Amino acid sequence: MTKVYPNATAPVSEKPKLKLNASPTSTLTSTSDDNSVVVLTVWKKSLLFNCDGFTVFNAHGNLVFRVDNYSAATKAEIILMDPSGKSLLTIRRKKLSLSGEWLMYEGETAVNPILSARKHVNLLNTKSLARVSSCCSSGTGTTGSSSSSSSPSNSIKNLMIYEIEGSYTQRCCAVYDGKRRRVAEIKRKEAVGGVDFGMDVFRLIVKQPEIDSSVAMAVVILLDQMFGSSKRLST
């Protein structure tokens, strides 16, 4: 069987500072000589027994992210972790959201979300899958902060920063920033030695520093919640 497991655990680093806003650069490419492009292999499988989740490794085969859920069912809360199990981002489905909306928090906090994601439903634009917005305080305008005298629901406004287009079920998606620059891609992994990996192993190509790798992986988790195999949707 073709090797999918990582070679070794990557060194534990400090918690990354998330970069949510894009800056002007060239169009995203996946060439190996472009040091700003990071190519990750995503395996839709947890390394823990009886868990559902993701295992993500870099071009050297080292573990960089993991998601371990103790049930295959859709989660109200999903935690993206580093190789040592340290929480990087927590994704929570917004309660009483009829249109399908998720909020993203740093670490395991439950206040001041930094991003929100909404499933895009528009019969006139079938290419668009979802939109990701930054959560800003209407009082300060800073990402992920809110007034102490106001509840998050009263003080947060959303500013769209990413739009995802394509087909997640076919593992063919592109993430665009607010100026329509392609900052990340999801692609099927090429067959090796005649072995096809199917849909459970795929590439995540990230253009840094336009989007943080952990945020790009959070987008993958969100798309899986919206359009995963359990949903059986055409997108």
N, C-alpha and C positions, 0 to 999 in steps of 0.2 A: 504493500500500500504506500502511496506517495506520502511523504512526511508532511504533516501539518503542524505538529507541536512545535513550540519555540525551543531554541537551543538551550537557553538559560534565562534566568530572571535578570532583567535590566537593572542597573544600579538605581537605588531609590534616590530621587531628587526632591528638592523643595517643591512645595505646591506651586504650580505655574500661575503666572499672572495672566488672566484671560484678556485677549485682545478681541474686542467685539466690532471695531470699526475698521473698514478696509481703507487702504491707501493706494494711490495710483501706481500700477505696475503693469507689466505685460500680461497677455492672455495666458491662462494656465496651460502648461504642458507637462507631460509625464516623463521627460527625458532624464536620464540618470545623471547627466552632467550639470543639471540645474540644482544647485545646493539648496535652493529655497523650496523645492518640491519634496514633500515627504510621502512615501508610498507605504501604506500599512496594509497588512493582510488581516481581514476580519473573518473570524470563524464563529458561526452562529451556534456556539456550544460552550457550556461552562466546563471548566476543568474539575469542578467538584462533582462528586457522585450525587445523583438524584436532584440535580439543579438544572435550571434553564437559564441561558444567558448568552454572553459573548466572551470570546477570547481574542485579543488583538496583539499582533506582534509586528515588529519593524522589519526592514529589509535584511537584517542580520539574524532574524529568527528569534529575537529576544522579546519577551513579554513586556508590553507597555501599558495596556489597559485590560480590565476584566469587569465583567458584570455577572453576578451569581444570584439567581432568583430561585427560591425553593419551591416554585410551582411554575408550570408552563403557561398558566393562565395570564391574561392581561393584568398588569400590575398598576395599582394606584400610586406606587412609589418605586422608583428604580434608581439604584446608586451606581454611578460610574466610579471605579476605583483604579488606583495605580497598582503595580505588581505586588506590593506588600499588603494590599487591602485597605490602604488609606483612601477615604472618600474624597473625590474631587468635585463631583457634581451630583446633585440629586434632582431627579425629574419626577414631578408629581402631577397627576391629572387634576385639573381644576374641578372642584365639586360643582355639581348641578350645571355642568356645561353641556348644552344640547348639541353644539356644533363640533365638539371635540377640541378642547384646548388644554395645553399642558404648560406648566410653569417650571423653570429651571432655577435652582439655588446653588450657591457655592457650598461645598462641603455637605453637611447634613442639616444645615439651618432650615428653618421653616418660615422665616420672615424675609422680607425684602428680596423678592425674586429678581434675578438679573436678566432673564430672557423669558419670553412666552412664545409658544408655537401653536398655530391654529391650522387645522386641516382645511385645505382650500376646496370649496365646492362651488363650481361655476361652469355651467354647461357650455358657455361661450369660450372658455379657456381650459380645455381639457389637459393641456400640458402641465399646468401648475398643480403640484401636489400639496404644498404647504408653504406657509410664511412664518418666519421667525422674526420676532420684534424684541427690541431692548425695552426693559422696564425702567422708566425714569420717573423720578418724583416731580410732580407738577410744580412744587415749590422751589426745588434746587436745580432740576435739570440734570442731575448726575445719575449715572447708571447704578441701579441696585440700591438706592437710598430712598427713604421716605421720611416725612415729618413725624416727629415723636408724638405730636398732638393729633395726628390723623391715622386712621387705619389704612393698610395697604390698598384696600379696595376703593378708598376715597381719593388717594393721593397719587396713584400710579397711572401713567399714560403710556401707550405703546408706540414705538417708533420702528417701522419696518426696516430691517437691515439685511435679511437674507430671504431669497425665494428659491424653492426647490422645484425643479421641473424634471420630467421624464417618467420612468417606470421603476418603482422599487421592486416589484415582484420579478422583474426581468433584470434587476441589478444594473440599471442603466439610468443614472440620475446625475444632474448637475446642480450645484449650489451657486447662486448668483448673489452678488452684493447689491446695494441700493443703486449703483451706477451700472448694473448689468455686466460686471466683470465676473468671470467664472473663477471661483476661489476654491472649489472642491468638487470632486467627482466620485461616484460609485460605479465601479465596473466589475464585470465578471472576471474571475481569475482564469488565466489561460490554462488549457490542458497541459499536463506534464507527462511525457512518456505515453501518450495516448489515453491518460486517465483524466476524465472530466470531473471537476470538483463539484459540479452542480451549483445550486443556489446558496448553499450554506457556507461556502468559502468564497470571498470576493475581495476586491481591492477598494481601499479608500485612499484617494489621492488628494493631498492637502497642500494648498499653496500658502506658505508662511512668508511673512507674518500677517497676511491679510485675514486669516482665520486661525484660531488656536486649534491644535489637533484634538484636544479634549472636547471642544465645542463641536467640531466636525463629527466626532464619534457620537456625541449626544444627538446630533441630527440623525445619524443612523438609527439610534435607539428610538427616537421619536417616529421615524418613518416605519420602523418595524411595528410599533404600537398602532400606527394608523393603517398600514397596508400589509402587515405581516401575513404569513401563511394561514394563520387562523381566521383572517378576515376574508380570504379568497376573493379579493376584488380584482378587477381588470387592470388597475393601475399598479 
